């Protein structure tokens, strides 16, 4: 199981700008404000907690998104 800090380090290697994180029971989903309005581009970066592997959002939602909304936290990412 990896920590939030470890997941953020991995995501920063894959995504140029991160300002939000959605934590689910099995992954950290990193995004930025522009992702909501983007067609194509980088999109959301999903990092699995179990092994630190980055997977696409479609694969994530197909295989891992079996949780309730009560188990999800969204917060701002502050990079110093």
Residue pairs with C-beta under 8 A, 6 or more apart in sequence:
1 49
1 50
2 10
2 47
2 49
2 50
2 51
2 52
4 21
4 23
4 28
6 52
7 28
7 30
7 47
7 49
7 52
8 18
8 21
8 28
8 30
8 77
8 79
10 47
10 52
10 54
11 18
11 28
11 30
11 45
11 47
11 54
12 18
12 79
14 42
14 45
14 54
15 30
15 32
15 42
15 45
16 42
17 32
17 34
18 30
18 31
18 32
18 45
18 77
18 79
19 31
19 32
19 33
19 76
19 77
20 30
20 31
20 32
20 33
20 74
20 75
20 76
20 77
21 28
21 29
21 30
21 31
21 74
21 75
21 76
21 77
22 28
22 29
22 31
22 72
22 73
22 74
23 29
23 72
23 73
23 74
23 75
24 64
24 65
24 67
24 71
24 72
25 49
25 67
25 71
26 48
26 49
26 50
26 64
26 67
27 46
27 47
27 48
27 49
27 60
27 64
28 46
28 47
28 49
29 44
29 45
29 46
29 47
29 57
29 60
30 44
30 45
30 46
30 47
30 77
31 43
31 44
31 45
34 41
35 41
35 42
35 43
35 44
43 57
44 57
45 54
46 54
46 55
46 56
46 57
46 59
46 60
47 53
47 54
48 54
48 55
48 64
